[in-house]
Amino acid sequence: MNAPRQRGKQAWPAALALALALTATTPVRADNIDKKLIGDVADNVLREARKAGYKNLGVLKFQVIVGKDGKPTFDAGLLNANMASRLEYALIMANDSKAPIGVTRNASQAAAAKDKNAGYATADSRKALFVHDYPLAWGDKPVKVDCFLTGDVYLVDNLKKTKVVIKVFDRQNPAAQREVQTFEVPTDRSILTDSGLTFSLAKRGAVGDDEAVEEAAARFEEKPLQPTPDSVENLVGVKIFYDNKEQTLKNVGGTLRVDDPQKGVKIRFGLENKTNEKLGVVLRINGINTLQMEGPEKQIEECLRWVLDAKGKYEVDGFWIEKTKKVPFVVESPGALPNLDPLKMGLIEVAVFRQDPEAKVSTRGFTNLRGLASKNVQAKTLDELKLKLLPLSSSKATHKGIIAGGNAQEVGKLDVKALDSPNSAGLLTIRYFP
């Protein structure tokens, strides 16, 4: 471990303890949206597609609307992108292997790579989408798409309910969008997390959705919160430094915001365990975990965690890719990072986990589409793809910059520690890039 850096009277060790991947993993549940997608929504969508005579379809990113007066946005955390992936996989699983409807993969990214003017904001941009071929989820033959699915996700009723509207437009009439499926579910923690909303949970709360939603709604409306010992800010302190200058965090619409850094600025994060217990922390930037650079759609409960000892102060100044190798944070312009999805840029997530020996570990028992969203599984046939999916489910323009990884460096070895029975305690979301 590197020698501690002194911050006044406090020491900030330059590296943290890496939690063991196998013992630290929290059981992942299917969220309420997944249950509906797999339950009947995918079947109904495919049925409507067959009636219309569609042979191949694509799924585009969803917009998210938070609150009764919220405006549609494409940067509500990870929900915009992973809703499209989850609907793709639900359609694949529900598809008829004897007479399948073709489902393409990552249609939004494929379209953007071929034509910057293609999209679904206007009739002309929707028409441009049908010019190109798209890769099917199985096999290796690109196809023309007959229709595109997209939609909106509304967090309404003081965030207590989540309404999903799935829309379609087709090659014959790209100017017209129509609704094909609408459903409503109670908002749960997974939806809050994917929407980039901050919330806390009671220490022993095995479910805690109602409390999490209530707090997220209060933060969103910028209402003063009654501080509790279990508030995520009272468990872990988070500081962000640009060139050793601490930045001010401001609450805007339920999300903490910080000024975006200028290119060339050195970035580091300070984490402080404010409790007398050991805590686990997942620190993700642009959807990328600072440990092992795990992918953006991987559920935060499945990510490797930093383990913070009681009352410990630590700092993170890069992505750790091995126990002895680190990629320091650097600030780059967006054009220098073609492999990052632009809709995931600018989000800092701090998920906190408490050690709970009384936690009851349950089996998942339900396909989890969020867990599949980051997988790019290759298969020659639809049947082969289904078989592979089932086990998986139980870098330069000028601008203010994006925090990315520089060149790898050999550094002091990380200690390896475990956090027994980790229980989610909450999520703190910070947006640094508008």
C-alpha positions as CSV (number, residue, x, y, z in Angstrom):
1,M,0.0,0.0,0.0
2,N,1.3,3.5,-0.8
3,A,2.4,5.7,2.0
4,P,-0.5,7.8,3.4
5,R,-0.9,11.4,2.1
6,Q,-1.3,14.0,4.8
7,R,-4.3,16.2,4.8
8,G,-3.8,18.6,7.7
9,K,-4.0,16.4,10.8
10,Q,-5.7,13.6,8.9
11,A,-3.9,10.9,6.9
12,W,-5.5,9.8,3.6
13,P,-4.0,6.5,2.5
14,A,-3.6,6.5,-1.2
15,A,-5.2,3.0,-1.7
16,L,-8.0,1.1,-0.2
17,A,-8.8,-2.5,0.6
18,L,-10.3,-4.6,-2.2
19,A,-13.3,-6.7,-1.2
20,L,-13.2,-10.3,-2.3
21,A,-15.4,-10.7,-5.4
22,L,-17.0,-14.0,-4.4
23,T,-17.7,-13.3,-0.8
24,A,-18.8,-9.7,-1.3
25,T,-21.5,-10.2,-3.9
26,T,-25.0,-9.3,-2.9
27,P,-27.9,-11.5,-4.2
28,V,-29.5,-9.6,-7.1
29,R,-33.2,-9.5,-7.4
30,A,-35.3,-8.8,-10.5
31,D,-36.8,-5.4,-10.3
32,N,-40.5,-4.6,-10.8
33,I,-40.0,-3.5,-14.5
34,D,-38.2,-6.8,-15.3
35,K,-41.1,-8.8,-13.9
36,K,-43.5,-7.1,-16.2
37,L,-41.3,-7.3,-19.3
38,I,-40.8,-11.0,-18.9
39,G,-44.3,-11.7,-17.5
40,D,-46.5,-10.5,-20.4
41,V,-45.2,-7.4,-22.0
42,A,-42.7,-9.0,-24.4
43,D,-45.3,-11.6,-25.5
44,N,-47.8,-8.8,-26.2
45,V,-45.2,-6.7,-28.2
46,L,-44.3,-9.7,-30.3
47,R,-47.9,-10.5,-30.9
48,E,-48.6,-7.0,-32.2
49,A,-45.4,-7.2,-34.4
50,R,-46.7,-10.4,-36.0
51,K,-50.1,-8.8,-36.7
52,A,-48.4,-5.9,-38.4
53,G,-46.2,-8.2,-40.5
54,Y,-42.9,-7.0,-39.1
55,K,-40.0,-9.4,-39.8
56,N,-37.2,-7.5,-37.9
57,L,-37.3,-4.9,-35.2
58,G,-34.9,-2.7,-33.3
59,V,-35.1,-1.1,-29.8
60,L,-33.9,2.5,-29.2
61,K,-33.0,4.2,-26.0
62,F,-35.9,5.3,-23.7
63,Q,-36.5,8.8,-22.3
64,V,-37.1,9.3,-18.6
65,I,-39.4,11.8,-17.0
66,V,-39.1,12.3,-13.2
67,G,-41.9,14.1,-11.4
68,K,-45.2,15.5,-12.6
69,D,-43.5,18.5,-14.1
70,G,-40.4,16.7,-15.3
71,K,-39.1,17.1,-18.8
72,P,-38.1,14.1,-21.0
73,T,-34.4,13.5,-20.7
74,F,-31.8,11.1,-22.0
75,D,-29.4,11.5,-19.1
76,A,-31.3,10.1,-16.1
77,G,-28.6,7.8,-14.9
78,L,-28.4,4.4,-16.6
79,L,-32.2,3.8,-17.0
80,N,-32.3,5.4,-20.5
81,A,-29.9,2.9,-22.0
82,N,-30.6,-0.3,-20.0
83,M,-34.3,-0.1,-20.6
84,A,-33.6,-0.7,-24.3
85,S,-31.3,-3.6,-23.6
86,R,-33.7,-5.2,-21.2
87,L,-36.6,-5.0,-23.6
88,E,-34.3,-6.6,-26.3
89,Y,-33.5,-9.5,-24.0
90,A,-37.1,-9.9,-23.0
91,L,-38.2,-10.1,-26.6
92,I,-35.4,-12.6,-27.3
93,M,-36.5,-14.9,-24.5
94,A,-40.2,-14.7,-25.4
95,N,-39.5,-15.2,-29.2
96,D,-40.8,-18.2,-31.0
97,S,-37.8,-20.3,-32.1
98,K,-39.8,-21.9,-35.0
99,A,-40.9,-18.6,-36.4
100,P,-38.8,-15.9,-34.8
101,I,-39.1,-12.2,-35.3
102,G,-35.6,-10.8,-35.7
103,V,-34.4,-8.7,-32.8
104,T,-31.3,-6.4,-33.4
105,R,-28.8,-5.5,-30.8
106,N,-27.8,-2.0,-29.7
107,A,-29.8,-0.3,-32.5
108,S,-29.2,3.2,-31.0
109,Q,-25.4,2.8,-31.0
110,A,-25.4,1.1,-34.5
111,A,-27.5,4.0,-35.9
112,A,-25.3,6.7,-34.3
113,A,-22.2,5.1,-35.7
114,K,-23.6,5.2,-39.3
115,D,-25.5,8.5,-39.3
116,K,-25.4,11.3,-36.8
117,N,-28.7,12.6,-38.1
118,A,-30.6,9.4,-37.4
119,G,-32.8,9.3,-34.4
120,Y,-36.5,9.6,-33.4
121,A,-36.9,13.2,-32.4
122,T,-38.4,14.2,-35.8
123,A,-40.0,12.4,-38.7
124,D,-37.0,13.0,-40.9
125,S,-34.6,11.6,-38.3
126,R,-36.8,8.5,-37.9
127,K,-36.9,8.0,-41.6
128,A,-33.1,8.0,-41.7
129,L,-33.0,5.1,-39.3
130,F,-34.5,2.8,-41.9
131,V,-31.7,3.4,-44.5
132,H,-29.1,1.2,-42.7
133,D,-28.7,-2.5,-42.0
134,Y,-28.5,-3.6,-38.3
135,P,-26.9,-6.7,-36.7
136,L,-29.2,-9.3,-35.4
137,A,-28.8,-10.6,-31.8
138,W,-28.0,-14.0,-33.2
139,G,-26.2,-15.1,-36.4
140,D,-24.0,-12.8,-38.4
141,K,-26.3,-11.5,-41.1
142,P,-27.2,-7.8,-41.0
143,V,-30.9,-7.0,-41.7
144,K,-33.2,-4.2,-42.7
145,V,-35.5,-3.2,-39.8
146,D,-39.2,-2.9,-40.3
147,C,-40.0,-1.1,-37.1
148,F,-38.3,0.5,-34.0
149,L,-39.5,0.3,-30.5
150,T,-38.8,3.0,-28.0
151,G,-40.6,4.6,-25.1
152,D,-40.8,6.7,-22.0
153,V,-40.4,5.9,-18.3
154,Y,-42.3,8.1,-15.9
155,L,-41.6,8.3,-12.2
156,V,-45.0,9.7,-10.9
157,D,-47.1,10.0,-7.8
158,N,-44.3,11.5,-5.8
159,L,-42.0,8.9,-7.3
160,K,-44.1,6.0,-5.8
161,K,-45.1,4.7,-9.2
162,T,-43.2,4.0,-12.4
163,K,-45.2,4.1,-15.7
164,V,-43.6,2.6,-18.8
165,V,-44.9,3.5,-22.2
166,I,-43.5,1.4,-25.2
167,K,-44.0,3.0,-28.6
168,V,-43.4,1.9,-32.2
169,F,-42.9,3.5,-35.5
170,D,-42.3,1.7,-38.8
171,R,-40.8,1.9,-42.2
172,Q,-44.2,2.6,-43.9
173,N,-45.0,5.6,-41.8
174,P,-42.0,6.8,-39.7
175,A,-43.7,10.1,-38.9
176,A,-46.3,8.4,-36.7
177,Q,-45.5,6.8,-33.3
178,R,-48.1,4.7,-31.6
179,E,-48.3,3.1,-28.2
180,V,-48.1,-0.7,-28.2
181,Q,-47.8,-1.4,-24.4
182,T,-48.3,0.6,-21.2
183,F,-47.8,-0.7,-17.7
184,E,-47.3,0.6,-14.2
185,V,-45.3,-0.8,-11.3
186,P,-44.4,0.4,-7.8
187,T,-41.1,2.2,-7.8
188,D,-38.3,0.1,-6.2
189,R,-34.7,0.6,-5.3
190,S,-33.4,-0.7,-8.7
191,I,-35.5,1.9,-10.5
192,L,-34.2,4.7,-8.2
193,T,-30.6,3.5,-8.7
194,D,-30.9,3.4,-12.5
195,S,-32.5,6.9,-12.5
196,G,-29.6,8.4,-10.7
197,L,-31.6,9.4,-7.6
198,T,-30.0,9.5,-4.2
199,F,-31.6,7.5,-1.3
200,S,-30.8,5.8,2.0
201,L,-32.0,2.6,3.7
202,A,-32.4,1.4,7.2
203,K,-29.5,-0.7,8.4
204,R,-31.4,-3.9,8.7
205,G,-33.9,-3.1,5.9
206,A,-34.1,-6.2,3.7
207,V,-36.6,-4.4,1.3
208,G,-36.9,-0.8,2.2
209,D,-38.4,0.3,-1.1
210,D,-41.0,2.6,0.5
211,E,-38.5,4.4,2.7
212,A,-36.0,4.7,-0.2
213,V,-38.7,6.2,-2.5
214,E,-39.9,8.6,0.2
215,E,-36.4,10.0,0.7
216,A,-35.6,10.1,-3.0
217,A,-38.8,12.2,-3.6
218,A,-37.9,14.6,-0.8
219,R,-34.4,15.1,-2.2
220,F,-35.9,15.5,-5.7
221,E,-38.2,18.3,-4.5
222,E,-35.3,19.8,-2.5
223,K,-37.1,19.5,0.8
224,P,-35.1,19.5,4.0
225,L,-34.5,16.0,5.3
226,Q,-34.6,14.9,8.9
227,P,-31.1,13.6,9.4
228,T,-30.8,10.0,10.7
229,P,-27.9,7.9,11.6
230,D,-28.6,5.7,8.6
231,S,-28.6,8.5,6.1
232,V,-26.0,7.6,3.4
233,E,-24.1,10.9,4.0
234,N,-23.8,10.0,7.7
235,L,-22.2,6.7,6.8
236,V,-19.7,7.8,4.2
237,G,-18.3,11.3,3.5
238,V,-17.5,12.0,-0.1
239,K,-15.2,14.8,-1.3
240,I,-14.1,15.6,-4.8
241,F,-10.8,17.4,-5.5
242,Y,-9.7,19.2,-8.7
243,D,-6.0,20.0,-8.5
244,N,-6.2,19.6,-4.7
245,K,-9.1,22.1,-4.4
246,E,-12.2,20.6,-2.8
247,Q,-15.3,21.1,-4.9
248,T,-18.7,22.3,-3.7
249,L,-21.6,19.8,-4.0
250,K,-25.1,21.3,-4.7
251,N,-28.5,19.5,-4.6
252,V,-30.4,20.1,-7.9
253,G,-33.6,18.0,-8.4
254,G,-32.6,15.2,-6.1
255,T,-29.1,14.8,-7.6
256,L,-26.0,16.3,-6.2
257,R,-24.1,18.3,-8.8
258,V,-20.5,19.6,-9.0
259,D,-18.8,21.7,-11.6
260,D,-17.3,19.8,-14.5
261,P,-13.5,19.8,-14.5
262,Q,-11.3,21.5,-17.1
263,K,-9.1,19.3,-19.3
264,G,-5.7,18.5,-17.7
265,V,-7.0,18.9,-14.1
266,K,-5.9,16.1,-11.6
267,I,-8.9,14.4,-10.0
268,R,-9.1,12.5,-6.7
269,F,-11.9,11.4,-4.5
270,G,-11.9,11.4,-0.7
271,L,-13.9,8.7,1.1
272,E,-14.5,8.8,4.9
273,N,-16.1,6.0,6.9
274,K,-17.9,8.0,9.6
275,T,-19.1,4.9,11.5
276,N,-17.5,2.5,13.9
277,E,-18.2,-0.4,11.6
278,K,-16.6,-1.7,8.4
279,L,-18.3,-0.5,5.2
280,G,-18.3,-1.5,1.6
281,V,-18.4,1.2,-1.1
282,V,-18.8,1.0,-4.9
283,L,-17.4,4.1,-6.6
284,R,-18.4,4.3,-10.3
285,I,-17.6,7.1,-12.8
286,N,-19.5,7.3,-16.1
287,G,-20.9,3.9,-15.2
288,I,-17.4,2.4,-14.8
289,N,-16.4,0.8,-11.5
290,T,-13.1,2.1,-10.1
291,L,-12.3,-1.5,-9.3
292,Q,-11.5,-3.7,-12.3
293,M,-13.3,-1.1,-14.5
294,E,-16.5,-3.3,-14.4
295,G,-19.0,-2.3,-17.1
296,P,-21.7,0.4,-16.9
297,E,-24.8,-1.8,-17.0
298,K,-23.6,-4.3,-14.5
299,Q,-25.8,-3.9,-11.4
300,I,-24.2,-1.9,-8.7
301,E,-24.9,-4.7,-6.2
302,E,-22.8,-7.1,-8.2
303,C,-19.7,-4.8,-8.4
304,L,-16.5,-5.2,-6.5
305,R,-16.3,-2.9,-3.5
306,W,-13.8,-0.9,-1.6
307,V,-13.8,-2.0,2.0
308,L,-13.4,0.9,4.5
309,D,-12.4,0.2,8.0
310,A,-14.1,2.0,10.9
311,K,-13.4,5.7,11.0
312,G,-11.0,5.3,8.1
313,K,-10.2,8.0,5.6
314,Y,-9.1,7.1,2.1
315,E,-8.6,8.5,-1.3
316,V,-9.1,7.1,-4.8
317,D,-7.2,8.8,-7.7
318,G,-7.6,6.2,-10.4
319,F,-9.1,3.0,-11.7
320,W,-7.5,-0.1,-10.2
321,I,-7.2,-2.8,-12.8
322,E,-5.0,-5.3,-10.8
323,K,-3.9,-5.6,-7.2
324,T,-0.6,-3.8,-8.2
325,K,-1.7,-1.7,-11.2
326,K,-3.7,1.5,-11.3
327,V,-4.9,3.8,-14.2
328,P,-4.8,7.3,-12.9
329,F,-7.8,9.6,-13.5
330,V,-7.4,12.1,-16.3
331,V,-9.7,14.6,-17.8
332,E,-10.4,14.2,-21.5
333,S,-12.8,15.9,-23.9
334,P,-15.8,13.7,-24.9
335,G,-14.5,13.3,-28.4
336,A,-11.4,11.5,-27.0
337,L,-13.6,8.7,-25.6
338,P,-15.4,7.1,-28.4
339,N,-16.0,3.8,-26.5
340,L,-18.0,5.5,-23.8
341,D,-21.7,5.8,-24.3
342,P,-22.4,9.6,-24.2
343,L,-25.6,9.0,-22.2
344,K,-23.6,7.5,-19.3
345,M,-21.0,10.3,-19.2
346,G,-20.9,12.6,-16.2
347,L,-22.4,10.4,-13.5
348,I,-20.6,9.6,-10.2
349,E,-22.2,6.9,-8.1
350,V,-21.3,6.0,-4.5
351,A,-23.2,2.9,-3.3
352,V,-22.7,2.1,0.4
353,F,-23.0,-1.4,1.9
354,R,-23.2,-2.4,5.6
355,Q,-22.1,-5.6,7.1
356,D,-25.2,-7.5,8.2
357,P,-24.7,-10.9,9.8
358,E,-28.5,-11.2,10.2
359,A,-29.1,-10.8,6.5
360,K,-31.1,-13.6,4.9
361,V,-29.6,-14.6,1.6
362,S,-32.3,-15.7,-0.8
363,T,-31.9,-17.3,-4.3
364,R,-32.8,-15.1,-7.2
365,G,-35.3,-17.4,-8.8
366,F,-36.2,-14.9,-11.5
367,T,-34.5,-13.8,-14.7
368,N,-32.9,-10.4,-14.1
369,L,-32.7,-8.3,-17.3
370,R,-30.6,-5.6,-15.7
371,G,-27.9,-8.2,-15.1
372,L,-27.9,-9.1,-18.7
373,A,-27.8,-5.5,-20.0
374,S,-24.0,-5.3,-20.2
375,K,-23.6,-8.8,-21.8
376,N,-22.8,-9.0,-25.5
377,V,-23.5,-12.7,-26.0
378,Q,-22.8,-14.2,-29.4
379,A,-24.8,-17.1,-30.9
380,K,-25.6,-18.6,-34.3
381,T,-29.2,-19.3,-33.6
382,L,-32.0,-18.0,-31.4
383,D,-32.2,-21.3,-29.4
384,E,-28.4,-21.2,-28.8
385,L,-28.7,-17.5,-27.6
386,K,-31.5,-18.4,-25.2
387,L,-29.5,-21.2,-23.7
388,K,-26.5,-18.9,-23.2
389,L,-28.6,-16.1,-21.6
390,L,-30.5,-18.1,-19.0
391,P,-27.4,-19.0,-16.8
392,L,-26.2,-15.4,-17.1
393,S,-29.4,-14.0,-15.8
394,S,-30.0,-16.6,-12.5
395,S,-10.1,8.3,-27.1
396,K,-9.8,14.0,-29.0
397,A,-12.3,17.6,-29.5
398,T,-12.1,20.5,-27.0
399,H,-14.6,20.8,-24.2
400,K,-14.8,20.7,-20.4
401,G,-13.8,17.2,-19.7
402,I,-14.8,13.7,-18.9
403,I,-13.1,11.8,-16.1
404,A,-11.3,8.8,-17.7
405,G,-8.3,6.6,-17.3
406,G,-4.8,7.5,-18.3
407,N,-1.8,5.2,-18.7
408,A,-1.5,2.2,-16.3
409,Q,1.0,2.5,-13.5
410,E,2.6,0.0,-11.2
411,V,1.7,0.9,-7.6
412,G,1.7,-0.5,-4.1
413,K,-0.2,-3.7,-3.6
414,L,-3.8,-3.5,-2.5
415,D,-4.8,-5.5,0.6
416,V,-7.7,-7.9,0.0
417,K,-10.5,-7.9,2.6
418,A,-14.0,-9.2,2.7
419,L,-17.3,-7.7,3.8
420,D,-19.5,-10.4,5.3
421,S,-23.2,-10.4,4.3
422,P,-23.2,-7.0,2.6
423,N,-26.6,-5.2,2.8
424,S,-27.3,-2.2,0.7
425,A,-27.5,1.0,2.7
426,G,-28.1,3.5,0.0
427,L,-26.8,5.4,-3.1
428,L,-25.3,8.8,-3.4
429,T,-25.4,10.2,-7.0
430,I,-23.3,13.2,-8.2
431,R,-23.5,14.6,-11.7
432,Y,-20.3,16.4,-12.8
433,F,-21.0,16.8,-16.5
434,P,-24.1,18.5,-17.9
